[in-house]
Amino acid sequence: MCGGGGGGGSTPKVTPTPVAPPIVAPIEADTSSQGAADTERKRRQAASGRSDTILTRGMGVQDAAQTGGKKLLGE
């Protein structure tokens, strides 16, 4: 069986953990600048809607695909 070994050595000293600095309350911004920021955020969100990504109608694209043709790599 395992004895665990190692007779009565000395235990290491424990160093105390450093104390964190006190938390300072954030500074309140002007309500006018917050309102302008909210307005700008809403404007950008509305401008990036899904309608910009839909480029076809319900039937899809009926034309042939416009590809550049076959090329060898490096030509």
Biopython code that builds the backbone (N, CA, C, O; Angstrom):
import numpy as np
from Bio.PDB.StructureBuilder import StructureBuilder

atoms = [
    (1, "MET", "N", (0.822, -1.179, 0.000)),
    (1, "MET", "CA", (0.000, 0.000, 0.000)),
    (1, "MET", "C", (0.866, 1.243, 0.000)),
    (1, "MET", "O", (2.042, 1.202, 0.362)),
    (2, "CYS", "N", (0.272, 2.337, -0.408)),
    (2, "CYS", "CA", (1.015, 3.591, -0.479)),
    (2, "CYS", "C", (1.095, 4.209, 0.905)),
    (2, "CYS", "O", (0.095, 4.325, 1.614)),
    (3, "GLY", "N", (2.291, 4.599, 1.268)),
    (3, "GLY", "CA", (2.477, 5.189, 2.584)),
    (3, "GLY", "C", (2.357, 6.699, 2.559)),
    (3, "GLY", "O", (2.139, 7.307, 3.606)),
    (4, "GLY", "N", (2.491, 7.328, 1.395)),
    (4, "GLY", "CA", (2.404, 8.782, 1.320)),
    (4, "GLY", "C", (3.723, 9.426, 1.635)),
    (4, "GLY", "O", (4.020, 10.486, 1.084)),
    (5, "GLY", "N", (4.501, 8.866, 2.458)),
    (5, "GLY", "CA", (5.863, 9.263, 2.735)),
    (5, "GLY", "C", (6.041, 10.692, 3.184)),
    (5, "GLY", "O", (5.075, 11.368, 3.537)),
    (6, "GLY", "N", (7.234, 11.134, 3.173)),
    (6, "GLY", "CA", (7.630, 12.490, 3.427)),
    (6, "GLY", "C", (7.493, 12.934, 4.853)),
    (6, "GLY", "O", (6.632, 13.804, 4.988)),
    (7, "GLY", "N", (8.016, 12.627, 5.788)),
    (7, "GLY", "CA", (7.901, 13.000, 7.189)),
    (7, "GLY", "C", (7.613, 14.469, 7.428)),
    (7, "GLY", "O", (7.395, 15.190, 6.454)),
    (8, "GLY", "N", (7.598, 14.927, 8.568)),
    (8, "GLY", "CA", (7.122, 16.219, 9.013)),
    (8, "GLY", "C", (7.967, 17.406, 8.591)),
    (8, "GLY", "O", (8.658, 17.979, 9.434)),
    (9, "GLY", "N", (7.947, 17.798, 7.338)),
    (9, "GLY", "CA", (8.658, 18.982, 6.885)),
    (9, "GLY", "C", (7.937, 20.244, 7.309)),
    (9, "GLY", "O", (6.832, 20.181, 7.846)),
    (10, "SER", "N", (8.546, 21.376, 7.074)),
    (10, "SER", "CA", (7.900, 22.638, 7.453)),
    (10, "SER", "C", (6.933, 23.076, 6.355)),
    (10, "SER", "O", (7.157, 22.795, 5.178)),
    (11, "THR", "N", (5.863, 23.760, 6.739)),
    (11, "THR", "CA", (4.874, 24.247, 5.765)),
    (11, "THR", "C", (5.300, 25.621, 5.272)),
    (11, "THR", "O", (5.841, 26.417, 6.040)),
    (12, "PRO", "N", (5.058, 25.908, 3.983)),
    (12, "PRO", "CA", (5.451, 27.222, 3.452)),
    (12, "PRO", "C", (4.560, 28.329, 4.015)),
    (12, "PRO", "O", (3.406, 28.095, 4.377)),
    (13, "LYS", "N", (5.112, 29.524, 4.081)),
    (13, "LYS", "CA", (4.340, 30.673, 4.551)),
    (13, "LYS", "C", (3.383, 31.124, 3.447)),
    (13, "LYS", "O", (3.719, 31.100, 2.263)),
    (14, "VAL", "N", (2.210, 31.526, 3.854)),
    (14, "VAL", "CA", (1.190, 31.997, 2.922)),
    (14, "VAL", "C", (1.246, 33.516, 2.888)),
    (14, "VAL", "O", (1.170, 34.176, 3.923)),
    (15, "THR", "N", (1.381, 34.062, 1.679)),
    (15, "THR", "CA", (1.397, 35.522, 1.562)),
    (15, "THR", "C", (-0.032, 36.025, 1.385)),
    (15, "THR", "O", (-0.809, 35.401, 0.663)),
    (16, "PRO", "N", (-0.395, 37.125, 2.019)),
    (16, "PRO", "CA", (-1.768, 37.640, 1.871)),
    (16, "PRO", "C", (-1.992, 38.163, 0.448)),
    (16, "PRO", "O", (-1.072, 38.679, -0.187)),
    (17, "THR", "N", (-3.216, 38.023, -0.036)),
    (17, "THR", "CA", (-3.554, 38.504, -1.370)),
    (17, "THR", "C", (-3.667, 40.018, -1.352)),
    (17, "THR", "O", (-4.110, 40.593, -0.358)),
    (18, "PRO", "N", (-3.269, 40.678, -2.449)),
    (18, "PRO", "CA", (-3.367, 42.140, -2.481)),
    (18, "PRO", "C", (-4.825, 42.594, -2.521)),
    (18, "PRO", "O", (-5.687, 41.910, -3.072)),
    (19, "VAL", "N", (-5.079, 43.733, -1.942)),
    (19, "VAL", "CA", (-6.428, 44.292, -1.877)),
    (19, "VAL", "C", (-6.664, 45.110, -3.145)),
    (19, "VAL", "O", (-5.828, 45.926, -3.532)),
    (20, "ALA", "N", (-7.811, 44.882, -3.786)),
    (20, "ALA", "CA", (-8.164, 45.617, -5.000)),
    (20, "ALA", "C", (-8.531, 47.058, -4.656)),
    (20, "ALA", "O", (-9.081, 47.315, -3.585)),
    (21, "PRO", "N", (-8.233, 48.005, -5.555)),
    (21, "PRO", "CA", (-8.617, 49.396, -5.293)),
    (21, "PRO", "C", (-10.134, 49.535, -5.300)),
    (21, "PRO", "O", (-10.823, 48.753, -5.956)),
    (22, "PRO", "N", (-10.656, 50.509, -4.587)),
    (22, "PRO", "CA", (-12.116, 50.679, -4.540)),
    (22, "PRO", "C", (-12.673, 51.036, -5.918)),
    (22, "PRO", "O", (-12.009, 51.692, -6.720)),
    (23, "ILE", "N", (-13.889, 50.595, -6.173)),
    (23, "ILE", "CA", (-14.555, 50.855, -7.451)),
    (23, "ILE", "C", (-15.147, 52.256, -7.424)),
    (23, "ILE", "O", (-15.868, 52.626, -6.497)),
    (24, "VAL", "N", (-14.829, 53.023, -8.454)),
    (24, "VAL", "CA", (-15.325, 54.388, -8.560)),
    (24, "VAL", "C", (-16.549, 54.371, -9.469)),
    (24, "VAL", "O", (-16.533, 53.739, -10.525)),
    (25, "ALA", "N", (-17.591, 55.053, -9.067)),
    (25, "ALA", "CA", (-18.809, 55.118, -9.871)),
    (25, "ALA", "C", (-18.523, 55.829, -11.189)),
    (25, "ALA", "O", (-17.779, 56.809, -11.208)),
    (26, "PRO", "N", (-19.103, 55.349, -12.300)),
    (26, "PRO", "CA", (-18.873, 55.995, -13.590)),
    (26, "PRO", "C", (-19.462, 57.402, -13.623)),
    (26, "PRO", "O", (-20.449, 57.696, -12.948)),
    (27, "ILE", "N", (-18.850, 58.242, -14.403)),
    (27, "ILE", "CA", (-19.318, 59.619, -14.544)),
    (27, "ILE", "C", (-20.518, 59.628, -15.478)),
    (27, "ILE", "O", (-20.482, 59.037, -16.557)),
    (28, "GLU", "N", (-21.561, 60.291, -15.061)),
    (28, "GLU", "CA", (-22.765, 60.384, -15.882)),
    (28, "GLU", "C", (-22.513, 61.332, -17.050)),
    (28, "GLU", "O", (-22.006, 62.438, -16.863)),
    (29, "ALA", "N", (-22.868, 60.892, -18.250)),
    (29, "ALA", "CA", (-22.716, 61.718, -19.443)),
    (29, "ALA", "C", (-23.933, 62.633, -19.578)),
    (29, "ALA", "O", (-24.976, 62.399, -18.967)),
    (30, "ASP", "N", (-23.781, 63.661, -20.375)),
    (30, "ASP", "CA", (-24.902, 64.559, -20.627)),
    (30, "ASP", "C", (-26.030, 63.792, -21.302)),
    (30, "ASP", "O", (-25.784, 62.906, -22.120)),
    (31, "THR", "N", (-27.240, 64.128, -20.965)),
    (31, "THR", "CA", (-28.376, 63.450, -21.573)),
    (31, "THR", "C", (-28.485, 63.787, -23.054)),
    (31, "THR", "O", (-28.981, 62.980, -23.840)),
    (32, "SER", "N", (-28.024, 64.976, -23.438)),
    (32, "SER", "CA", (-28.092, 65.339, -24.857)),
    (32, "SER", "C", (-27.129, 64.498, -25.675)),
    (32, "SER", "O", (-27.459, 64.099, -26.792)),
    (33, "SER", "N", (-25.941, 64.221, -25.144)),
    (33, "SER", "CA", (-24.990, 63.393, -25.888)),
    (33, "SER", "C", (-25.441, 61.939, -25.909)),
    (33, "SER", "O", (-25.208, 61.234, -26.891)),
    (34, "GLN", "N", (-26.090, 61.480, -24.830)),
    (34, "GLN", "CA", (-26.625, 60.122, -24.829)),
    (34, "GLN", "C", (-27.759, 59.999, -25.840)),
    (34, "GLN", "O", (-27.858, 58.994, -26.545)),
    (35, "GLY", "N", (-28.602, 61.005, -25.912)),
    (35, "GLY", "CA", (-29.711, 60.987, -26.875)),
    (35, "GLY", "C", (-29.197, 60.984, -28.298)),
    (35, "GLY", "O", (-29.743, 60.288, -29.153)),
    (36, "ALA", "N", (-28.142, 61.762, -28.566)),
    (36, "ALA", "CA", (-27.567, 61.797, -29.909)),
    (36, "ALA", "C", (-26.935, 60.455, -30.254)),
    (36, "ALA", "O", (-27.042, 59.993, -31.389)),
    (37, "ALA", "N", (-26.289, 59.839, -29.300)),
    (37, "ALA", "CA", (-25.674, 58.533, -29.536)),
    (37, "ALA", "C", (-26.741, 57.475, -29.801)),
    (37, "ALA", "O", (-26.571, 56.626, -30.676)),
    (38, "ASP", "N", (-27.840, 57.525, -29.047)),
    (38, "ASP", "CA", (-28.938, 56.576, -29.273)),
    (38, "ASP", "C", (-29.561, 56.779, -30.643)),
    (38, "ASP", "O", (-29.876, 55.810, -31.334)),
    (39, "THR", "N", (-29.738, 58.019, -31.036)),
    (39, "THR", "CA", (-30.313, 58.322, -32.344)),
    (39, "THR", "C", (-29.414, 57.807, -33.457)),
    (39, "THR", "O", (-29.893, 57.216, -34.425)),
    (40, "GLU", "N", (-28.117, 58.028, -33.322)),
    (40, "GLU", "CA", (-27.165, 57.558, -34.330)),
    (40, "GLU", "C", (-27.145, 56.039, -34.397)),
    (40, "GLU", "O", (-27.094, 55.466, -35.485)),
    (41, "ARG", "N", (-27.185, 55.389, -33.253)),
    (41, "ARG", "CA", (-27.193, 53.924, -33.222)),
    (41, "ARG", "C", (-28.449, 53.369, -33.894)),
    (41, "ARG", "O", (-28.369, 52.407, -34.658)),
    (42, "LYS", "N", (-29.599, 53.966, -33.615)),
    (42, "LYS", "CA", (-30.850, 53.516, -34.229)),
    (42, "LYS", "C", (-30.851, 53.759, -35.727)),
    (42, "LYS", "O", (-31.376, 52.950, -36.492)),
    (43, "ARG", "N", (-30.254, 54.888, -36.155)),
    (43, "ARG", "CA", (-30.188, 55.195, -37.587)),
    (43, "ARG", "C", (-29.331, 54.157, -38.313)),
    (43, "ARG", "O", (-29.700, 53.677, -39.385)),
    (44, "ARG", "N", (-28.190, 53.818, -37.725)),
    (44, "ARG", "CA", (-27.307, 52.823, -38.347)),
    (44, "ARG", "C", (-27.953, 51.446, -38.381)),
    (44, "ARG", "O", (-27.810, 50.701, -39.350)),
    (45, "GLN", "N", (-28.666, 51.119, -37.306)),
    (45, "GLN", "CA", (-29.327, 49.825, -37.247)),
    (45, "GLN", "C", (-30.417, 49.733, -38.314)),
    (45, "GLN", "O", (-30.580, 48.684, -38.939)),
    (46, "ALA", "N", (-31.156, 50.808, -38.528)),
    (46, "ALA", "CA", (-32.205, 50.811, -39.541)),
    (46, "ALA", "C", (-31.609, 50.760, -40.944)),
    (46, "ALA", "O", (-32.185, 50.142, -41.839)),
    (47, "ALA", "N", (-30.461, 51.403, -41.141)),
    (47, "ALA", "CA", (-29.833, 51.424, -42.460)),
    (47, "ALA", "C", (-29.252, 50.069, -42.833)),
    (47, "ALA", "O", (-29.101, 49.769, -44.017)),
    (48, "SER", "N", (-28.924, 49.247, -41.847)),
    (48, "SER", "CA", (-28.322, 47.950, -42.145)),
    (48, "SER", "C", (-29.352, 46.837, -42.074)),
    (48, "SER", "O", (-29.056, 45.737, -41.606)),
    (49, "GLY", "N", (-30.549, 47.121, -42.533)),
    (49, "GLY", "CA", (-31.608, 46.118, -42.501)),
    (49, "GLY", "C", (-31.390, 45.026, -43.528)),
    (49, "GLY", "O", (-30.433, 45.072, -44.301)),
    (50, "ARG", "N", (-32.262, 44.062, -43.537)),
    (50, "ARG", "CA", (-32.133, 42.922, -44.434)),
    (50, "ARG", "C", (-32.454, 43.276, -45.878)),
    (50, "ARG", "O", (-32.036, 42.553, -46.783)),
    (51, "SER", "N", (-33.167, 44.341, -46.124)),
    (51, "SER", "CA", (-33.565, 44.665, -47.495)),
    (51, "SER", "C", (-32.358, 44.925, -48.388)),
    (51, "SER", "O", (-32.448, 44.753, -49.603)),
    (52, "ASP", "N", (-31.234, 45.333, -47.813)),
    (52, "ASP", "CA", (-30.036, 45.568, -48.610)),
    (52, "ASP", "C", (-29.385, 44.270, -49.073)),
    (52, "ASP", "O", (-28.618, 44.282, -50.035)),
    (53, "THR", "N", (-29.672, 43.161, -48.417)),
    (53, "THR", "CA", (-29.022, 41.905, -48.774)),
    (53, "THR", "C", (-29.835, 41.070, -49.741)),
    (53, "THR", "O", (-29.290, 40.154, -50.358)),
    (54, "ILE", "N", (-31.106, 41.347, -49.894)),
    (54, "ILE", "CA", (-31.951, 40.570, -50.790)),
    (54, "ILE", "C", (-31.882, 41.213, -52.180)),
    (54, "ILE", "O", (-32.403, 42.306, -52.402)),
    (55, "LEU", "N", (-31.234, 40.515, -53.096)),
    (55, "LEU", "CA", (-31.031, 41.071, -54.424)),
    (55, "LEU", "C", (-31.893, 40.397, -55.485)),
    (55, "LEU", "O", (-31.823, 40.775, -56.655)),
    (56, "THR", "N", (-32.692, 39.425, -55.117)),
    (56, "THR", "CA", (-33.555, 38.745, -56.083)),
    (56, "THR", "C", (-34.988, 38.770, -55.594)),
    (56, "THR", "O", (-35.272, 39.175, -54.467)),
    (57, "ARG", "N", (-35.877, 38.334, -56.453)),
    (57, "ARG", "CA", (-37.288, 38.236, -56.078)),
    (57, "ARG", "C", (-37.591, 36.789, -55.702)),
    (57, "ARG", "O", (-36.673, 35.980, -55.572)),
    (58, "GLY", "N", (-38.846, 36.462, -55.528)),
    (58, "GLY", "CA", (-39.244, 35.136, -55.098)),
    (58, "GLY", "C", (-38.848, 34.028, -56.066)),
    (58, "GLY", "O", (-38.581, 32.908, -55.633)),
    (59, "MET", "N", (-38.804, 34.312, -57.357)),
    (59, "MET", "CA", (-38.465, 33.289, -58.349)),
    (59, "MET", "C", (-36.963, 33.119, -58.505)),
    (59, "MET", "O", (-36.528, 32.199, -59.197)),
    (60, "GLY", "N", (-36.175, 33.952, -57.904)),
    (60, "GLY", "CA", (-34.731, 33.848, -58.022)),
    (60, "GLY", "C", (-34.244, 34.476, -59.318)),
    (60, "GLY", "O", (-34.999, 35.181, -59.989)),
    (61, "VAL", "N", (-33.016, 34.232, -59.668)),
    (61, "VAL", "CA", (-32.424, 34.773, -60.878)),
    (61, "VAL", "C", (-32.715, 33.821, -62.026)),
    (61, "VAL", "O", (-32.400, 32.634, -61.939)),
    (62, "GLN", "N", (-33.314, 34.327, -63.105)),
    (62, "GLN", "CA", (-33.662, 33.497, -64.256)),
    (62, "GLN", "C", (-32.579, 33.536, -65.343)),
    (62, "GLN", "O", (-32.567, 32.680, -66.227)),
    (63, "ASP", "N", (-31.683, 34.506, -65.288)),
    (63, "ASP", "CA", (-30.643, 34.653, -66.296)),
    (63, "ASP", "C", (-29.502, 33.677, -66.033)),
    (63, "ASP", "O", (-29.378, 33.114, -64.945)),
    (64, "ALA", "N", (-28.669, 33.493, -67.063)),
    (64, "ALA", "CA", (-27.480, 32.658, -66.899)),
    (64, "ALA", "C", (-26.463, 33.406, -66.039)),
    (64, "ALA", "O", (-26.412, 34.636, -66.034)),
    (65, "ALA", "N", (-25.675, 32.652, -65.330)),
    (65, "ALA", "CA", (-24.670, 33.262, -64.464)),
    (65, "ALA", "C", (-23.581, 33.899, -65.311)),
    (65, "ALA", "O", (-23.174, 33.342, -66.331)),
    (66, "GLN", "N", (-23.110, 35.064, -64.891)),
    (66, "GLN", "CA", (-22.043, 35.757, -65.605)),
    (66, "GLN", "C", (-20.722, 35.398, -64.939)),
    (66, "GLN", "O", (-20.347, 35.978, -63.920)),
    (67, "THR", "N", (-20.031, 34.445, -65.523)),
    (67, "THR", "CA", (-18.757, 34.036, -64.977)),
    (67, "THR", "C", (-17.661, 34.474, -65.925)),
    (67, "THR", "O", (-17.925, 34.793, -67.085)),
    (68, "GLY", "N", (-16.453, 34.491, -65.445)),
    (68, "GLY", "CA", (-15.325, 34.935, -66.246)),
    (68, "GLY", "C", (-14.789, 33.865, -67.186)),
    (68, "GLY", "O", (-13.892, 34.152, -67.979)),
    (69, "GLY", "N", (-15.289, 32.681, -67.128)),
    (69, "GLY", "CA", (-14.787, 31.607, -67.968)),
    (69, "GLY", "C", (-13.674, 30.849, -67.267)),
    (69, "GLY", "O", (-13.256, 31.202, -66.164)),
    (70, "LYS", "N", (-13.203, 29.798, -67.929)),
    (70, "LYS", "CA", (-12.161, 28.976, -67.334)),
    (70, "LYS", "C", (-10.799, 29.633, -67.507)),
    (70, "LYS", "O", (-10.480, 30.165, -68.571)),
    (71, "LYS", "N", (-10.011, 29.587, -66.452)),
    (71, "LYS", "CA", (-8.645, 30.105, -66.490)),
    (71, "LYS", "C", (-7.779, 29.172, -65.679)),
    (71, "LYS", "O", (-8.236, 28.567, -64.709)),
    (72, "LEU", "N", (-6.537, 29.058, -66.075)),
    (72, "LEU", "CA", (-5.580, 28.332, -65.261)),
    (72, "LEU", "C", (-5.049, 29.267, -64.189)),
    (72, "LEU", "O", (-4.922, 30.472, -64.406)),
    (73, "LEU", "N", (-4.751, 28.717, -63.070)),
    (73, "LEU", "CA", (-4.231, 29.510, -61.979)),
    (73, "LEU", "C", (-2.898, 30.118, -62.369)),
    (73, "LEU", "O", (-1.991, 29.394, -62.779)),
    (74, "GLY", "N", (-2.758, 31.401, -62.254)),
    (74, "GLY", "CA", (-1.515, 32.085, -62.580)),
    (74, "GLY", "C", (-1.514, 32.750, -63.947)),
    (74, "GLY", "O", (-0.552, 33.439, -64.287)),
    (75, "GLU", "N", (-2.554, 32.566, -64.732)),
    (75, "GLU", "CA", (-2.601, 33.216, -66.051)),
    (75, "GLU", "C", (-3.317, 34.544, -65.964)),
    (75, "GLU", "O", (-3.457, 35.238, -66.971)),
]
sb = StructureBuilder()
sb.init_structure("model")
sb.init_model(0)
sb.init_chain("A")
sb.init_seg("    ")
for serial, (resi, resn, name, xyz) in enumerate(atoms, 1):
    if name == "N":
        sb.init_residue(resn, " ", resi, " ")
    sb.init_atom(name, np.array(xyz, "f"), 0.0, 1.0, " ", f" {name:<3s}", serial, name[0])
structure = sb.get_structure()
